[in-house]
Each structure stands twice: as structure tokens, then as C-alpha cells.
């Protein structure tokens, strides 16, 4: 709700801005280790490349949404 509400407020003064929440997927890291992240996760550098690809293709119409690292729109 914070992202959705903030995106509405931001659009009033920065109309060409997209504020989103992004799910990075499972990344091989200390945070994901207890959840088998080392086996099912992907390297951090791959995750970053995928997330930047999504960010580069955002438009203001995406503002307030929840998206995955692959660009898929996720339900709230």
C-alpha cells in the first residue's frame, strides 16, 4: 500500500516517474541460504542485470505496480 499510495502522490509533482516494488527472485546469497538459495538461487550479478532490464523499460503507467525481475506484473 505504501508503494501504491506514494506513486499517486509522486505523480502529482513528478508526472513522468514510475515508483514500483520489484521482486528480485531467489538470489544466491546469505539471506536466501536458509531457504536453499544456494541450490535454487541465481548469482547476484545475473539478478541485477535482469532487474535493470525491467527498470529501463518502465513507463509512468507502471507506477504503483509490483513486478518481478522478468517484468511480469505481480498481484498485490
Beta strands, then each sheet from edge to edge (+ up, - down):
strand 1: 21-23
strand 2: 66-68
strand 3: 73-74
sheet 1: 1+ 2+ 3-
end
